[in-house]
Amino acid sequence: MAEDDRLSESDMLLAGIPAEDGPHPDDRIDDERHDEENRLKPEYVRAVLDALDAGDNSAVYDLVEPLHPADIADLLELSDRHERAKLAAAITDLMSSEVIAELNDHVREGMMEALDPEAVATIIEQLETDDAVQLLEDLDEDDQQAVLAEVEAEDRAAIESALAYPEETAGRLMNRDLVAVPEHMRVGDLIDYLREHSDLTYDFFEVFIVDERHHPVGTCSLSWILTTPRSIALTDVMKRDQTLIPVTMDQEELALMFQKYGLISAAVVDENGRLVGQITVDDVVHIISEEAGEDVLLLSGAGDGDINEPISEAYGARVRWLIANLGTAVVGSSIIAVFGAAIEQLVALAILMPIVASIGGNAGTQTMAVAVRAIATNQLTRANTWRIVWREMRVALLNGATIAVLIGLATGVIFTPGLGVVIASAMTINIFIAGLAGVLVPVIFDRLKQDPAVASSVFVTMITDSMGFLAFLGLAVSSGLVN
């Protein structure tokens, strides 16, 4: 084709013809589908949904086909719940693994439940095993079996094997499509093998070398294979040291291993040490993102914190922690009640109490956030617990002293010097206790095999409020400011 007759990449994209390397995110800015912030335009979304309502699936397909997989996922999430199943059915062969990976969990689950088993099976057969498992795992047992009955026997066996492992483990996440060859091969044999077998997985970063028992003994990256003479034995060029992932390893621990050792992919082995799959870095990126967001939301007691989460689930996740918070608030109120007579004598106590509680609560939250993150990333372990506790105690003392000076001087000027000394002392005590509670409460939850992010905030708030009121009012009475 002459150069003048060639379509530009943007023209091909708008015409529905994919570019040679597929649509690139930078090429989508300012087109007819995206705004200046690279989000789908409302009028474009409306055009797709109008075509869907009119039953014109061909028009829907033509509109959606040029989109990047991430944008298709966005389009599904921007649609109403009842529209998602119809949209997925209209663009079935566009529902690639990349789209499934980008979908919000609640959207994916609801969409799969709305589709008939044949449509779900059609989507599943296009996916790698790990993505197919992710799609099926939240469905009811009966729905899972109905879908699997429509899947080819080989794919069904692989999916059922993965579903047998606990959720959020390497067995669920691993991809069974990999390249493994015996250790007696030479580099030339391996290159010929890769070229001759067209049924091998399309995307891979390294080749696993296995012994006669199918135990992984080493790996060869593609760069090594391409730059090594054909006559060299694989055992002479392969990397023998490798990180092996047990099928039962939790996904959070798995992600930490990838981060710590800078892995691109890693072999997954069963209880007998046999190679059964691999984990790749693209899977781990999603895990890291999910775990980070999950811990932040758990600290606030907001459940999944997802705008696509059903109202009933959002209510159930949040209200139980609010009820627990109500109970802990009663403890602080009871302490105030004990000093009711003192507060009546000196109204300034009632004015200053919220300051003591508020600053203490913020100090506790700061320390708790640091501790929860340190536990999640294995920076805080049994080996250094007391060193971290001592560190946070010193930070708390410095913070307490600084805030105490400021609030003490201000109170002394506005009210009386004696009250300034009392609130300064109470503030120092409360911030110190807040720092101690902020690190010890998550550690205790972790030692009890509970998620330290789940309920730490409730208990830390109770401790800081209660101890703040007790220290301030107790010191006010003991100092003789009130009778």
C-alpha positions in Angstrom: 0.0 0.0 0.0 1.3 3.4 -0.9 2.2 5.7 2.0 -0.5 8.2 1.0 -3.1 5.5 1.0 -2.4 4.4 4.5 -4.8 5.1 7.3 -3.3 6.8 10.4 -3.6 4.8 13.6 -6.2 7.2 14.9 -8.3 6.8 11.7 -8.0 3.0 12.1 -9.2 3.3 15.7 -12.2 5.5 14.9 -13.1 3.2 12.0 -13.1 0.2 14.3 -9.9 -1.3 12.9 -7.4 -2.3 15.7 -3.9 -0.9 15.3 -1.1 -3.4 14.9 -0.1 -3.3 18.5 -3.6 -2.7 19.8 -5.0 0.6 21.2 -2.6 2.4 23.4 -3.9 4.6 26.3 -2.1 7.7 25.1 -3.8 7.4 21.7 -7.2 7.7 23.2 -7.0 11.2 24.6 -9.3 13.8 23.0 -11.0 11.4 20.7 -14.8 11.1 20.2 -15.1 8.7 23.1 -12.8 10.2 25.8 -12.7 13.6 27.5 -9.5 15.5 28.3 -9.0 13.4 31.5 -9.2 10.2 29.4 -12.6 9.2 30.8 -15.4 7.9 28.7 -17.6 10.8 27.6 -21.3 10.7 28.9 -22.6 11.1 25.3 -20.6 8.1 24.2 -21.8 6.0 27.0 -25.4 7.1 26.3 -25.0 6.1 22.6 -23.9 2.6 23.5 -26.7 2.2 26.0 -29.3 3.6 23.6 -28.2 1.1 20.9 -28.4 -1.7 23.6 -32.0 -0.6 24.5 -32.9 -0.6 20.9 -31.7 -4.2 20.6 -29.1 -3.3 18.0 -26.3 -5.5 19.2 -24.3 -5.0 16.0 -24.2 -1.2 16.6 -23.2 -1.9 20.2 -20.3 -4.1 19.1 -19.1 -1.6 16.5 -19.1 1.2 19.2 -17.3 -0.9 21.8 -14.8 -2.8 19.7 -12.2 0.0 19.4 -12.0 0.4 23.2 -9.1 -0.6 25.3 -10.0 -3.5 27.7 -9.7 -1.1 30.7 -12.2 1.2 29.0 -14.6 -1.7 28.3 -14.5 -2.5 32.0 -15.2 1.1 32.8 -18.2 1.1 30.4 -19.6 -2.0 32.1 -19.2 -0.3 35.5 -20.9 2.9 34.3 -23.9 0.9 33.2 -26.8 0.0 35.4 -27.0 -3.4 36.9 -29.7 -4.7 34.6 -27.8 -3.4 31.5 -24.5 -5.1 32.2 -25.6 -8.6 31.4 -27.1 -7.4 28.1 -24.0 -5.5 27.2 -21.7 -8.4 28.0 -23.8 -10.7 25.9 -23.6 -8.2 23.0 -19.8 -8.1 23.1 -19.1 -11.6 24.2 -15.8 -12.1 22.3 -14.5 -8.7 23.5 -14.7 -9.9 27.1 -11.1 -10.8 27.3 -9.0 -11.6 30.3 -7.9 -8.0 30.5 -11.5 -6.8 30.7 -12.3 -9.4 33.4 -9.2 -8.4 35.4 -10.2 -4.7 35.4 -13.8 -5.3 36.5 -14.9 -4.4 40.0 -15.6 -7.5 42.0 -19.2 -6.7 42.7 -19.9 -5.7 39.1 -18.3 -9.0 37.8 -20.2 -11.1 40.2 -23.6 -9.5 39.5 -23.0 -9.7 35.7 -22.1 -13.3 35.8 -25.2 -14.2 37.8 -27.4 -12.4 35.3 -25.9 -14.2 32.2 -27.1 -17.6 31.2 -24.6 -20.5 31.7 -23.9 -20.8 28.0 -22.8 -17.1 27.7 -20.6 -17.3 30.8 -19.0 -20.5 29.5 -18.3 -18.8 26.2 -16.5 -16.0 28.1 -14.6 -18.5 30.3 -13.3 -20.5 27.4 -11.4 -17.4 26.2 -9.7 -16.8 29.6 -6.7 -18.2 31.2 -7.3 -20.5 34.1 -6.6 -17.9 36.8 -9.0 -15.4 35.3 -11.7 -18.0 34.7 -11.4 -19.0 38.4 -11.7 -15.4 39.5 -14.9 -15.1 37.4 -16.5 -18.2 38.8 -15.4 -18.3 42.4 -18.1 -15.9 43.8 -21.0 -17.7 42.1 -23.2 -20.1 44.0 -22.3 -23.8 43.8 -25.3 -24.6 41.5 -24.4 -21.7 39.2 -20.8 -22.8 39.0 -21.7 -26.4 38.1 -24.2 -25.1 35.4 -21.5 -23.0 33.8 -18.8 -25.7 34.1 -21.1 -28.2 32.4 -20.9 -26.0 29.3 -17.1 -25.8 29.3 -14.8 -28.2 27.5 -13.6 -31.1 29.6 -9.9 -30.1 29.6 -10.7 -26.5 30.7 -13.3 -27.7 33.2 -10.8 -30.1 34.9 -8.2 -27.2 35.3 -10.8 -24.8 36.7 -12.2 -27.4 39.1 -8.7 -28.2 40.3 -8.1 -24.5 41.1 -11.4 -24.0 42.8 -10.5 -26.8 45.2 -7.8 -24.6 46.8 -8.8 -22.0 49.5 -9.7 -18.5 48.3 -6.9 -15.9 48.1 -4.2 -18.6 47.9 -1.6 -19.2 45.2 -3.6 -22.2 44.0 -6.5 -20.0 43.1 -4.3 -17.3 41.5 -1.9 -19.4 39.5 -1.9 -19.8 35.8 -1.5 -23.3 34.5 -0.4 -22.2 31.1 3.4 -22.3 31.2 6.4 -23.7 29.4 8.3 -26.5 31.1 10.9 -28.7 29.5 13.2 -31.5 30.7 16.7 -30.7 32.0 18.5 -32.9 29.4 17.7 -30.4 26.6 20.1 -28.1 24.9 19.4 -24.5 24.0 18.9 -25.4 20.4 16.5 -28.2 21.3 14.5 -25.7 23.4 14.3 -23.1 20.5 13.1 -25.8 18.1 10.6 -27.0 20.7 9.2 -23.5 21.1 8.9 -23.0 17.4 7.3 -26.3 16.6 4.6 -26.3 19.3 2.0 -23.8 18.3 -0.2 -24.8 21.2 2.1 -23.3 23.8 0.9 -20.4 25.9 1.3 -17.1 24.1 2.7 -14.9 26.8 5.5 -16.1 29.0 8.7 -14.6 30.5 10.8 -17.6 31.3 11.0 -21.3 30.7 10.9 -23.7 33.7 13.4 -26.6 33.7 12.1 -29.8 35.4 13.5 -33.1 36.4 11.9 -36.5 35.7 9.6 -36.1 38.7 8.4 -32.7 37.3 10.1 -30.9 40.1 11.4 -27.4 39.0 15.2 -27.3 39.1 15.8 -24.0 37.4 14.6 -21.3 35.0 15.8 -19.8 31.8 14.7 -16.3 30.8 13.9 -15.7 27.1 16.8 -13.3 26.8 19.3 -16.0 27.8 17.8 -18.5 25.4 18.0 -16.1 22.5 21.6 -15.0 23.2 23.1 -18.4 24.0 24.7 -20.8 21.4 22.5 -23.7 20.5 25.0 -26.3 21.6 25.0 -25.2 25.3 23.1 -27.5 27.7 20.2 -25.9 29.6 21.7 -27.0 32.9 24.8 -24.9 32.1 22.9 -21.7 31.5 19.8 -22.0 33.7 19.3 -20.1 37.0 19.2 -22.7 39.7 18.2 -20.4 42.6 14.5 -19.7 42.3 11.6 -18.7 44.5 9.0 -21.5 44.7 5.5 -20.7 45.8 3.5 -23.3 47.7 -0.1 -23.7 46.4 -1.5 -22.8 49.8 0.5 -19.6 50.3 -1.8 -16.6 51.1 -1.9 -14.0 48.3 -0.7 -11.2 50.6 2.4 -13.1 51.5 2.9 -14.0 47.9 2.8 -10.3 46.9 5.4 -9.5 49.5 7.7 -12.1 48.1 7.4 -10.6 44.6 8.1 -7.1 46.0 11.0 -8.2 48.2 12.8 -10.3 45.5 11.8 -8.3 42.4 10.2 -11.3 40.7 8.7 -11.2 37.2 7.2 -14.7 37.6 7.5 -17.6 40.0 6.8 -21.4 39.9 3.9 -22.7 42.0 4.5 -26.2 43.5 2.1 -28.7 45.1 2.6 -30.5 48.4 4.9 -33.0 46.7 7.1 -30.3 45.1 5.7 -30.8 41.6 5.4 -27.8 39.2 1.7 -27.1 38.8 1.5 -23.5 37.7 3.1 -20.0 37.7 2.3 -16.6 39.2 3.2 -13.6 37.1 3.8 -10.0 38.1 0.6 -8.7 36.4 -1.5 -10.8 38.9 0.5 -9.5 41.8 0.0 -5.9 40.9 -3.8 -6.4 41.3 -3.2 -8.2 44.7 -1.0 -5.3 46.0 -3.6 -2.7 45.0 -6.5 -4.7 46.5 -4.7 -5.4 49.8 -3.7 -1.8 50.2 -7.2 -0.5 49.6 -8.7 -3.2 51.8 -6.6 -2.3 54.8 -7.4 1.4 54.6 -11.2 0.6 54.4 -11.0 -1.9 57.3 -9.3 0.7 59.5 -12.4 2.9 59.0 -14.9 0.0 59.4 -16.4 0.8 56.0 -16.4 -2.8 54.7 -15.5 -3.1 51.1 -16.1 0.6 50.7 -17.2 0.0 47.1 -19.9 2.1 45.4 -21.0 -1.0 43.5 -21.5 -3.0 46.7 -25.1 -3.9 47.4 -26.8 -1.7 49.9 -27.6 -4.6 52.3 -24.0 -5.7 52.4 -22.7 -2.1 52.9 -25.2 -1.6 55.7 -24.2 -4.9 57.4 -20.5 -4.2 57.1 -20.7 -0.6 58.5 -23.4 -0.8 61.2 -21.8 -3.5 63.3 -18.7 -1.3 63.9 -20.9 1.7 64.6 -22.7 -0.3 67.2 -19.3 -1.4 68.7 -18.2 2.2 68.6 -21.4 3.1 70.5 -20.5 0.6 73.2 -17.0 1.9 73.6 -18.3 5.5 73.7 -20.3 4.6 76.7 -17.1 3.8 78.5 -15.9 7.4 78.0 -19.3 8.8 79.0 -19.2 6.8 82.2 -15.9 8.3 83.2 -17.3 11.8 82.6 -20.3 10.9 84.7 -18.1 10.1 87.6 -16.7 13.6 87.5 -20.0 15.3 86.9 -19.9 17.4 90.1 -16.4 18.7 89.2 -17.5 19.7 85.7 -20.5 21.6 87.2 -18.1 23.6 89.4 -15.7 24.5 86.6 -17.3 24.9 83.2 -13.8 25.2 81.6 -13.4 21.5 82.1 -16.3 20.8 79.7 -14.8 23.2 77.2 -11.4 21.6 77.2 -12.3 17.9 77.4 -13.0 17.5 73.7 -9.6 18.9 72.9 -7.8 16.3 75.0 -9.9 13.4 73.5 -9.5 14.7 69.9 -5.8 15.2 70.0 -5.3 11.8 71.7 -7.5 10.1 69.1 -5.5 11.6 66.2 -2.2 10.6 67.7 -3.5 7.0 68.2 -4.8 6.8 64.6 -1.4 8.0 63.3 0.5 5.3 65.2 -2.1 2.6 64.4 -1.9 3.3 60.6 1.9 3.0 60.7 1.7 -0.2 62.8 -0.9 -1.9 60.5 1.0 -1.1 57.4 4.3 -2.3 59.0 2.6 -5.6 59.9 1.1 -6.0 56.4 4.5 -5.5 54.8 6.4 -7.7 57.3 8.3 -4.7 58.6 7.0 -5.3 62.1 7.5 -8.9 63.2 8.1 -10.9 66.4 11.8 -10.2 65.9 11.5 -6.4 66.3 8.2 -5.8 68.1 9.7 -4.2 71.2 12.1 -2.1 69.3 9.2 -0.6 67.3 7.1 -0.2 70.5 10.0 1.7 72.1 10.4 3.8 69.0 6.7 4.8 69.0 6.8 5.5 72.7 9.6 8.1 72.1 7.8 9.6 69.2 4.7 9.9 71.4 6.6 11.5 74.2 8.0 14.1 71.8 4.6 14.8 70.3 3.0 15.0 73.7 5.5 17.4 75.0 5.1 19.7 72.0 1.3 19.8 72.1 1.3 20.1 75.9 3.4 23.2 75.8 1.1 24.8 73.2 -2.2 23.9 74.9 -0.8 24.6 78.4 0.3 28.2 77.5 -3.0 28.9 75.7 -5.1 27.6 78.6 -3.0 29.4 81.2 -3.6 32.7 79.4 -7.3 32.2 78.7 -8.3 30.6 82.0 -5.8 30.0 84.8 -2.1 28.9 85.0 -3.2 26.0 87.2 -5.6 24.7 84.6 -2.9 25.1 82.0 -0.6 22.8 83.9 -3.4 20.3 84.3 -4.3 20.1 80.6 -0.6 20.0 79.6 0.0 17.1 81.9 -3.2 15.3 80.7 -2.2 15.9 77.1 1.2 14.4 77.6 -0.2 11.3 79.3 -3.0 10.8 76.7 -0.7 11.2 73.6 1.8 8.8 75.2 -1.0 6.2 75.9 -2.4 6.8 72.4 1.0 6.0 70.8 1.4 2.9 73.0 -2.2 1.7 72.2 -1.8 2.5 68.5 1.1 0.0 68.1 0.1 -2.6 70.7 -3.5 -3.1 69.7 -2.7 -4.1 66.1 0.2 -6.3 67.3 -2.2 -8.1 69.8 -4.7 -8.7 67.0 -1.9 -10.0 64.8 -0.7 -12.4 67.5 -4.3 -13.7 67.9 -4.3 -14.4 64.2 -6.9 -11.7 63.5 -6.6 -9.0 60.9 -5.1 -6.0 62.7 -6.9 -3.6 60.4 -10.4 -4.8 61.2 -11.2 -3.6 64.7 -8.0 -1.7 65.9 -9.6 1.7 65.4 -12.5 1.0 67.6 -10.3 -0.1 70.6 -7.7 2.6 70.1 -10.5 5.2 70.1 -11.9 3.8 73.2 -8.6 3.8 75.0 -7.6 7.3 73.9 -11.0 8.8 74.8 -11.3 7.1 78.1 -7.7 7.7 79.3 -7.9 11.3 78.1 -11.0 12.1 80.1 -9.7 10.2 83.1 -6.3 11.9 83.1 -7.7 15.4 82.6 -10.6 15.2 85.0 -8.6 13.2 87.6 -5.7 15.7 87.6 -8.1 18.6 87.8 -9.7 17.1 91.0 -6.4 15.9 92.5 -4.8 19.3 91.9 -7.4 21.1 94.0 -8.9 23.1 91.1 -12.3 21.7 92.0 -13.5 20.0 95.1 
